[in-house]
Structure formats: C-alpha cells, structure tokens
Amino acid sequence: MKHLILVVLLVLFSQFSSGQRPSDLELWTGGEVGFKLSKKFSGSIAGQVRFNDTLASIKKSLTKIGAHYIFGKRFRLKGIYRVTLSPN
C-alpha cells in the first residue's frame, strides 16, 4: 500500500516539476459525517466542492442532508435534501 501511494504522488507531482503548467486541472473533493440518534433513526451530512481553472475558483458546491428510519427488519425509509450551488 505504501508503494502505491508513493507511485501516485510521483505521477501527480511529475507534471509540476517538469516545468509544464497544467491548463485544465480540476479537483472534486468532499466528505460525509454520519450519526446515530437511536437504534432505528440515523442521519448524515455531506458536502462536496468542485474547483476549476487550475484550482483557482469554485465551479460547483453540493450539500446533502439525509435522515434514515428503519421499520422492522425489511423496510427502511430514507430521505435526502440536496442543494447545488454554481457561482457565475
């Protein structure tokens, strides 16, 4: 696993060290936090951000808030609210 991480890092930084400036570099990053309020009810909050133009500006932002409820062994109810922001 350590060798794989090293290879990925070397490939990523080889473009920057060769004197070439990438013209189209985008990054999509995010994270999610889940929490359990009881045995049957839980929730989650997630956020993602997409950068463009060599990571200089934000292209899109996503936020999700979800709730999960379990009805017995076979049924589950899940609701998600998602907000997407795209600056001009």
Contacts in CASP RR format, 6 or more apart in sequence:
PFRMAT RR
TARGET T0000
AUTHOR 0000-0000-0000
METHOD contacts of the structure
MODEL  1
MKHLILVVLLVLFSQFSSGQRPSDLELWTGGEVGFKLSKKFSGSIAGQVR
FNDTLASIKKSLTKIGAHYIFGKRFRLKGIYRVTLSPN
15 22 0 8 1.000
16 22 0 8 1.000
21 54 0 8 1.000
22 54 0 8 1.000
23 54 0 8 1.000
24 54 0 8 1.000
25 54 0 8 1.000
25 55 0 8 1.000
26 50 0 8 1.000
26 51 0 8 1.000
26 52 0 8 1.000
26 55 0 8 1.000
26 59 0 8 1.000
27 50 0 8 1.000
27 51 0 8 1.000
27 55 0 8 1.000
28 48 0 8 1.000
28 49 0 8 1.000
28 50 0 8 1.000
28 51 0 8 1.000
29 48 0 8 1.000
29 49 0 8 1.000
29 51 0 8 1.000
30 46 0 8 1.000
30 47 0 8 1.000
30 48 0 8 1.000
30 49 0 8 1.000
31 46 0 8 1.000
31 47 0 8 1.000
31 48 0 8 1.000
32 44 0 8 1.000
32 45 0 8 1.000
32 46 0 8 1.000
32 47 0 8 1.000
33 44 0 8 1.000
33 45 0 8 1.000
33 46 0 8 1.000
34 42 0 8 1.000
34 43 0 8 1.000
34 44 0 8 1.000
34 45 0 8 1.000
35 42 0 8 1.000
35 43 0 8 1.000
35 44 0 8 1.000
36 42 0 8 1.000
36 43 0 8 1.000
37 43 0 8 1.000
39 70 0 8 1.000
40 69 0 8 1.000
40 70 0 8 1.000
40 71 0 8 1.000
40 72 0 8 1.000
41 67 0 8 1.000
41 68 0 8 1.000
41 69 0 8 1.000
41 70 0 8 1.000
42 67 0 8 1.000
42 68 0 8 1.000
43 66 0 8 1.000
43 67 0 8 1.000
43 68 0 8 1.000
44 64 0 8 1.000
44 65 0 8 1.000
44 66 0 8 1.000
44 68 0 8 1.000
45 63 0 8 1.000
45 64 0 8 1.000
45 65 0 8 1.000
45 66 0 8 1.000
46 62 0 8 1.000
46 63 0 8 1.000
46 64 0 8 1.000
47 61 0 8 1.000
47 62 0 8 1.000
47 63 0 8 1.000
47 64 0 8 1.000
48 61 0 8 1.000
48 62 0 8 1.000
48 63 0 8 1.000
49 58 0 8 1.000
49 60 0 8 1.000
49 61 0 8 1.000
49 62 0 8 1.000
50 58 0 8 1.000
50 59 0 8 1.000
50 60 0 8 1.000
50 61 0 8 1.000
51 57 0 8 1.000
51 58 0 8 1.000
51 59 0 8 1.000
52 58 0 8 1.000
52 59 0 8 1.000
57 87 0 8 1.000
58 87 0 8 1.000
59 86 0 8 1.000
60 84 0 8 1.000
60 85 0 8 1.000
60 86 0 8 1.000
61 84 0 8 1.000
61 85 0 8 1.000
61 86 0 8 1.000
62 82 0 8 1.000
62 83 0 8 1.000
62 84 0 8 1.000
62 85 0 8 1.000
63 82 0 8 1.000
63 83 0 8 1.000
64 80 0 8 1.000
64 81 0 8 1.000
64 82 0 8 1.000
64 83 0 8 1.000
65 80 0 8 1.000
65 81 0 8 1.000
66 78 0 8 1.000
66 79 0 8 1.000
66 80 0 8 1.000
66 81 0 8 1.000
67 78 0 8 1.000
67 79 0 8 1.000
68 76 0 8 1.000
68 77 0 8 1.000
68 78 0 8 1.000
68 79 0 8 1.000
69 76 0 8 1.000
69 77 0 8 1.000
69 78 0 8 1.000
70 76 0 8 1.000
70 77 0 8 1.000
71 77 0 8 1.000
END
